[in-house]
Amino acid sequence: MIDVRECVAYEFELTSVDDGTVGIWNSEASGYIVETSLIVTNRSATFIFEGGGSQKLYLQSPKSDVPSPFTFKVTIR
């Protein structure tokens, strides 16, 4: 869970350490904010939350029950 400000751009950077598929999912985004794959192991995406306050982010690995190792960074743009 992270606390966010309304209408502020957040940059999400996600890197899969072992080439696995992993993504950061959020209900306000109605899907993955950012997702890596076997082909693209490092991705970044900008997302603006419409509402402020606490947001739940879920690390999910859609192709496996166990998420692959990853690094994850969020910055305010």
The first five atom37 places (N, CA, C, CB, O) and aatype in JSON, in Angstrom:
{
  "aatype": [12, 9, 3, 19, 1, 6, 4, 19, 0, 18, 6, 13, 6, 10, 16, 15, 19, 3, 3, 7, 16, 19, 7, 9, 17, 2, 15, 6, 0, 15, 7, 18, 9, 19, 6, 16, 15, 10, 9, 19, 16, 2, 1, 15, 0, 16, 13, 9, 13, 6, 7, 7, 7, 15, 5, 11, 10, 18, 10, 5, 15, 14, 11, 15, 3, 19, 14, 15, 14, 13, 16, 13, 11, 19, 16, 9, 1],
  "atom_mask": [
    [1, 1, 1, 1, 1],
    [1, 1, 1, 1, 1],
    [1, 1, 1, 1, 1],
    [1, 1, 1, 1, 1],
    [1, 1, 1, 1, 1],
    [1, 1, 1, 1, 1],
    [1, 1, 1, 1, 1],
    [1, 1, 1, 1, 1],
    [1, 1, 1, 1, 1],
    [1, 1, 1, 1, 1],
    [1, 1, 1, 1, 1],
    [1, 1, 1, 1, 1],
    [1, 1, 1, 1, 1],
    [1, 1, 1, 1, 1],
    [1, 1, 1, 1, 1],
    [1, 1, 1, 1, 1],
    [1, 1, 1, 1, 1],
    [1, 1, 1, 1, 1],
    [1, 1, 1, 1, 1],
    [1, 1, 1, 0, 1],
    [1, 1, 1, 1, 1],
    [1, 1, 1, 1, 1],
    [1, 1, 1, 0, 1],
    [1, 1, 1, 1, 1],
    [1, 1, 1, 1, 1],
    [1, 1, 1, 1, 1],
    [1, 1, 1, 1, 1],
    [1, 1, 1, 1, 1],
    [1, 1, 1, 1, 1],
    [1, 1, 1, 1, 1],
    [1, 1, 1, 0, 1],
    [1, 1, 1, 1, 1],
    [1, 1, 1, 1, 1],
    [1, 1, 1, 1, 1],
    [1, 1, 1, 1, 1],
    [1, 1, 1, 1, 1],
    [1, 1, 1, 1, 1],
    [1, 1, 1, 1, 1],
    [1, 1, 1, 1, 1],
    [1, 1, 1, 1, 1],
    [1, 1, 1, 1, 1],
    [1, 1, 1, 1, 1],
    [1, 1, 1, 1, 1],
    [1, 1, 1, 1, 1],
    [1, 1, 1, 1, 1],
    [1, 1, 1, 1, 1],
    [1, 1, 1, 1, 1],
    [1, 1, 1, 1, 1],
    [1, 1, 1, 1, 1],
    [1, 1, 1, 1, 1],
    [1, 1, 1, 0, 1],
    [1, 1, 1, 0, 1],
    [1, 1, 1, 0, 1],
    [1, 1, 1, 1, 1],
    [1, 1, 1, 1, 1],
    [1, 1, 1, 1, 1],
    [1, 1, 1, 1, 1],
    [1, 1, 1, 1, 1],
    [1, 1, 1, 1, 1],
    [1, 1, 1, 1, 1],
    [1, 1, 1, 1, 1],
    [1, 1, 1, 1, 1],
    [1, 1, 1, 1, 1],
    [1, 1, 1, 1, 1],
    [1, 1, 1, 1, 1],
    [1, 1, 1, 1, 1],
    [1, 1, 1, 1, 1],
    [1, 1, 1, 1, 1],
    [1, 1, 1, 1, 1],
    [1, 1, 1, 1, 1],
    [1, 1, 1, 1, 1],
    [1, 1, 1, 1, 1],
    [1, 1, 1, 1, 1],
    [1, 1, 1, 1, 1],
    [1, 1, 1, 1, 1],
    [1, 1, 1, 1, 1],
    [1, 1, 1, 1, 1]
  ],
  "atom_positions": [
    [[0.85, -1.17, 0.0], [0.0, 0.0, 0.0], [0.9, 1.24, 0.0], [-0.97, -0.01, 1.23], [1.89, 1.3, 0.72]],
    [[0.53, 2.21, -0.82], [1.26, 3.48, -0.83], [0.25, 4.62, -0.7], [2.13, 3.64, -2.13], [-0.91, 4.48, -1.09]],
    [[0.7, 5.72, -0.16], [-0.13, 6.92, -0.1], [0.21, 7.78, -1.31], [0.09, 7.71, 1.25], [1.38, 8.05, -1.58]],
    [[-0.82, 8.21, -2.03], [-0.6, 9.01, -3.24], [-1.36, 10.32, -3.17], [-1.03, 8.22, -4.48], [-2.33, 10.47, -2.42]],
    [[-0.9, 11.26, -3.97], [-1.59, 12.54, -4.09], [-2.43, 12.54, -5.35], [-0.58, 13.73, -4.11], [-2.05, 11.96, -6.37]],
    [[-3.55, 13.18, -5.26], [-4.48, 13.26, -6.39], [-3.86, 14.04, -7.53], [-5.81, 13.91, -5.95], [-3.25, 15.08, -7.32]],
    [[-4.03, 13.53, -8.75], [-3.61, 14.18, -10.0], [-2.11, 14.46, -10.08], [-4.36, 15.47, -10.17], [-1.69, 15.4, -10.75]],
    [[-1.29, 13.65, -9.42], [0.16, 13.77, -9.49], [0.69, 12.57, -10.29], [0.81, 13.82, -8.05], [0.23, 11.45, -10.09]],
    [[1.63, 12.81, -11.18], [2.19, 11.73, -12.0], [3.23, 10.95, -11.21], [2.82, 12.3, -13.29], [4.17, 11.53, -10.65]],
    [[3.06, 9.65, -11.18], [4.01, 8.73, -10.54], [4.63, 7.86, -11.61], [3.31, 7.86, -9.44], [3.93, 7.32, -12.47]],
    [[5.94, 7.72, -11.55], [6.62, 6.84, -12.5], [6.95, 5.52, -11.79], [7.91, 7.51, -13.07], [7.59, 5.51, -10.74]],
    [[6.52, 4.43, -12.38], [6.77, 3.09, -11.85], [7.82, 2.44, -12.73], [5.45, 2.24, -11.81], [7.68, 2.39, -13.95]],
    [[8.87, 1.93, -12.11], [9.9, 1.2, -12.84], [9.98, -0.2, -12.26], [11.29, 1.92, -12.77], [10.13, -0.36, -11.05]],
    [[9.89, -1.2, -13.11], [9.86, -2.59, -12.7], [10.87, -3.37, -13.52], [8.45, -3.19, -12.84], [10.88, -3.28, -14.75]],
    [[11.7, -4.15, -12.84], [12.7, -4.98, -13.51], [12.57, -6.4, -13.0], [14.13, -4.43, -13.28], [12.59, -6.63, -11.79]],
    [[12.45, -7.33, -13.9], [12.44, -8.75, -13.56], [13.88, -9.24, -13.57], [11.56, -9.58, -14.56], [14.58, -9.1, -14.57]],
    [[14.33, -9.82, -12.46], [15.72, -10.23, -12.32], [16.03, -11.49, -13.12], [16.06, -10.46, -10.85], [17.15, -11.65, -13.62]],
    [[15.07, -12.4, -13.26], [15.35, -13.66, -13.94], [14.53, -13.86, -15.21], [15.1, -14.81, -13.0], [14.24, -15.0, -15.58]],
    [[14.15, -12.8, -15.88], [13.41, -12.85, -17.15], [11.99, -13.39, -17.02], [14.16, -13.69, -18.12], [11.39, -13.76, -18.02]],
    [[11.45, -13.45, -15.81], [10.09, -13.92, -15.62], [9.08, -12.82, -15.85], [0.0, 0.0, 0.0], [9.44, -11.65, -15.97]],
    [[7.81, -13.18, -15.92], [6.74, -12.21, -16.08], [6.25, -11.77, -14.7], [5.58, -12.8, -16.92], [5.93, -12.61, -13.86]],
    [[6.2, -10.47, -14.49], [5.72, -9.92, -13.22], [5.1, -8.56, -13.5], [6.89, -9.81, -12.16], [5.53, -7.87, -14.42]],
    [[4.09, -8.17, -12.73], [3.43, -6.9, -12.96], [2.94, -6.28, -11.67], [0.0, 0.0, 0.0], [2.76, -6.96, -10.66]],
    [[2.73, -4.97, -11.71], [2.16, -4.22, -10.58], [0.72, -3.88, -10.98], [3.0, -2.91, -10.24], [0.49, -3.14, -11.94]],
    [[-0.24, -4.43, -10.23], [-1.66, -4.27, -10.53], [-2.3, -3.33, -9.52], [-2.37, -5.64, -10.53], [-1.95, -3.34, -8.34]],
    [[-3.26, -2.51, -9.99], [-3.98, -1.57, -9.14], [-5.41, -1.47, -9.63], [-3.29, -0.17, -9.13], [-5.66, -1.4, -10.83]],
    [[-6.36, -1.47, -8.7], [-7.78, -1.44, -9.09], [-8.16, -0.12, -9.76], [-8.67, -1.68, -7.88], [-9.0, -0.11, -10.66]],
    [[-7.56, 1.0, -9.35], [-7.89, 2.28, -10.0], [-7.42, 2.27, -11.45], [-7.26, 3.47, -9.23], [-8.05, 2.88, -12.31]],
    [[-6.32, 1.6, -11.7], [-5.82, 1.49, -13.08], [-6.63, 0.47, -13.88], [-4.34, 1.1, -13.08], [-6.49, 0.38, -15.1]],
    [[-7.46, -0.29, -13.19], [-8.25, -1.37, -13.82], [-7.36, -2.37, -14.55], [-9.26, -0.78, -14.79], [-7.75, -2.92, -15.58]],
    [[-6.18, -2.58, -14.01], [-5.26, -3.53, -14.61], [-3.84, -3.27, -14.15], [0.0, 0.0, 0.0], [-3.61, -2.69, -13.09]],
    [[-2.9, -3.71, -14.97], [-1.49, -3.54, -14.63], [-1.02, -2.13, -14.93], [-0.63, -4.55, -15.38], [-1.28, -1.61, -16.02]],
    [[-0.35, -1.53, -13.98], [0.29, -0.23, -14.21], [1.53, -0.44, -15.06], [0.64, 0.47, -12.86], [1.8, 0.32, -15.99]],
    [[2.28, -1.48, -14.73], [3.49, -1.82, -15.47], [3.69, -3.33, -15.37], [4.75, -1.03, -14.93], [3.38, -3.93, -14.35]],
    [[4.21, -3.94, -16.45], [4.4, -5.38, -16.47], [5.64, -5.73, -17.3], [3.14, -6.08, -17.05], [5.86, -5.16, -18.36]],
    [[6.45, -6.67, -16.78], [7.61, -7.15, -17.53], [7.25, -8.47, -18.2], [8.85, -7.31, -16.61], [6.22, -9.06, -17.91]],
    [[8.11, -8.91, -19.08], [7.89, -10.18, -19.77], [9.23, -10.83, -20.06], [7.08, -9.97, -21.09], [10.29, -10.28, -19.74]],
    [[9.19, -12.0, -20.65], [10.41, -12.7, -21.04], [11.24, -11.87, -22.01], [10.07, -14.06, -21.65], [12.47, -11.92, -21.98]],
    [[10.57, -11.13, -22.88], [11.26, -10.34, -23.9], [11.7, -8.97, -23.37], [10.36, -10.15, -25.12], [12.8, -8.51, -23.66]],
    [[10.84, -8.31, -22.6], [11.13, -6.98, -22.05], [11.21, -7.1, -20.53], [10.04, -5.92, -22.48], [10.18, -7.15, -19.86]],
    [[12.44, -7.14, -19.99], [12.62, -7.38, -18.56], [12.67, -6.11, -17.72], [13.88, -8.15, -18.34], [12.68, -6.18, -16.49]],
    [[12.71, -4.96, -18.37], [12.72, -3.69, -17.64], [11.73, -2.76, -18.29], [14.15, -3.06, -17.61], [11.84, -2.45, -19.48]],
    [[10.76, -2.32, -17.52], [9.75, -1.39, -18.06], [9.48, -0.28, -17.07], [8.44, -2.13, -18.41], [9.63, -0.46, -15.85]],
    [[9.09, 0.85, -17.61], [8.63, 1.95, -16.76], [7.35, 2.51, -17.37], [9.72, 3.07, -16.62], [7.13, 2.45, -18.58]],
    [[6.51, 3.05, -16.5], [5.24, 3.63, -16.95], [4.87, 4.75, -15.99], [4.12, 2.56, -17.02], [5.19, 4.7, -14.8]],
    [[4.19, 5.74, -16.52], [3.69, 6.84, -15.71], [2.2, 6.65, -15.5], [3.99, 8.21, -16.37], [1.46, 6.33, -16.43]],
    [[1.76, 6.86, -14.24], [0.34, 6.72, -13.93], [-0.07, 7.86, -13.02], [0.04, 5.34, -13.27], [0.65, 8.21, -12.08]],
    [[-1.24, 8.45, -13.29], [-1.79, 9.53, -12.47], [-3.03, 9.0, -11.77], [-2.13, 10.81, -13.34], [-4.0, 8.6, -12.42]],
    [[-3.0, 8.99, -10.44], [-4.14, 8.53, -9.65], [-5.17, 9.65, -9.58], [-3.69, 8.09, -8.22], [-4.84, 10.8, -9.27]],
    [[-6.42, 9.33, -9.86], [-7.48, 10.34, -9.83], [-7.84, 10.73, -8.42], [-8.72, 9.82, -10.55], [-8.18, 11.89, -8.16]],
    [[-7.77, 9.79, -7.5], [-8.07, 10.07, -6.1], [-6.82, 9.97, -5.26], [0.0, 0.0, 0.0], [-5.93, 9.17, -5.56]],
    [[-6.73, 10.77, -4.21], [-5.59, 10.72, -3.31], [-5.82, 9.71, -2.2], [0.0, 0.0, 0.0], [-6.87, 9.07, -2.14]],
    [[-4.84, 9.58, -1.32], [-4.96, 8.68, -0.19], [-4.23, 7.38, -0.43], [0.0, 0.0, 0.0], [-3.33, 7.3, -1.26]],
    [[-4.63, 6.35, 0.3], [-3.96, 5.05, 0.21], [-4.42, 4.27, -1.02], [-4.22, 4.24, 1.47], [-5.61, 4.19, -1.31]],
    [[-3.47, 3.7, -1.71], [-3.74, 2.86, -2.87], [-3.08, 1.51, -2.66], [-3.24, 3.53, -4.19], [-1.92, 1.43, -2.26]],
    [[-3.81, 0.45, -2.93], [-3.24, -0.89, -2.83], [-2.63, -1.26, -4.17], [-4.3, -1.93, -2.4], [-3.28, -1.17, -5.21]],
    [[-1.37, -1.68, -4.12], [-0.67, -2.17, -5.3], [-0.38, -3.64, -5.07], [0.66, -1.37, -5.57], [0.05, -4.03, -3.98]],
    [[-0.61, -4.46, -6.06], [-0.41, -5.9, -5.95], [0.67, -6.33, -6.92], [-1.72, -6.67, -6.21], [0.62, -6.01, -8.11]],
    [[1.65, -7.05, -6.4], [2.64, -7.67, -7.26], [2.08, -9.0, -7.69], [4.02, -7.82, -6.54], [1.77, -9.84, -6.85]],
    [[1.95, -9.21, -8.99], [1.38, -10.45, -9.5], [2.24, -11.0, -10.62], [-0.06, -10.22, -9.99], [2.86, -10.26, -11.38]],
    [[2.25, -12.29, -10.68], [2.93, -12.98, -11.76], [1.88, -13.79, -12.5], [4.09, -13.89, -11.22], [1.58, -14.91, -12.1]],
    [[1.32, -13.25, -13.59], [0.18, -13.89, -14.26], [0.49, -15.26, -14.85], [-0.31, -12.99, -15.34], [-0.44, -16.03, -15.11]],
    [[1.74, -15.58, -15.08], [2.07, -16.86, -15.69], [2.54, -17.9, -14.68], [3.14, -16.67, -16.73], [2.89, -19.02, -15.06]],
    [[2.54, -17.56, -13.39], [3.03, -18.46, -12.36], [2.4, -18.11, -11.02], [4.58, -18.41, -12.26], [1.99, -16.97, -10.81]],
    [[2.33, -19.08, -10.12], [1.83, -18.81, -8.78], [2.85, -18.09, -7.92], [1.42, -20.11, -8.1], [2.49, -17.45, -6.93]],
    [[4.13, -18.18, -8.29], [5.21, -17.58, -7.51], [5.84, -16.47, -8.34], [6.27, -18.64, -7.09], [6.35, -16.74, -9.43]],
    [[5.82, -15.22, -7.84], [6.44, -14.13, -8.6], [7.95, -14.34, -8.76], [6.17, -12.79, -7.91], [8.62, -14.87, -7.87]],
    [[8.45, -13.94, -9.9], [9.9, -14.0, -10.11], [10.56, -12.89, -9.32], [10.24, -13.89, -11.63], [9.9, -11.92, -8.94]],
    [[11.87, -13.0, -9.05], [12.58, -11.91, -8.36], [12.48, -10.62, -9.18], [14.08, -12.3, -8.11], [12.49, -10.66, -10.41]],
    [[12.39, -9.5, -8.49], [12.18, -8.23, -9.19], [12.76, -7.08, -8.39], [10.7, -8.0, -9.45], [13.05, -7.23, -7.2]],
    [[12.92, -5.93, -9.03], [13.16, -4.66, -8.36], [12.05, -3.72, -8.79], [14.59, -4.08, -8.69], [11.53, -3.83, -9.9]],
    [[11.7, -2.8, -7.9], [10.52, -1.97, -8.11], [10.82, -0.6, -7.51], [9.23, -2.61, -7.47], [11.26, -0.49, -6.36]],
    [[10.57, 0.45, -8.29], [10.83, 1.81, -7.83], [9.68, 2.71, -8.26], [12.18, 2.34, -8.38], [9.19, 2.61, -9.39]],
    [[9.25, 3.59, -7.36], [8.21, 4.58, -7.66], [8.78, 5.96, -7.37], [6.9, 4.32, -6.83], [9.32, 6.21, -6.29]],
    [[8.64, 6.87, -8.34], [9.08, 8.25, -8.13], [7.98, 9.21, -8.56], [10.39, 8.54, -8.91], [7.17, 8.88, -9.43]],
    [[7.96, 10.38, -7.95], [7.01, 11.43, -8.34], [7.67, 12.23, -9.44], [6.6, 12.35, -7.12], [8.82, 12.65, -9.32]],
    [[6.93, 12.42, -10.51], [7.49, 13.16, -11.67], [7.28, 14.63, -11.52], [6.88, 12.68, -12.97], [7.68, 15.41, -12.39]]
  ]
}
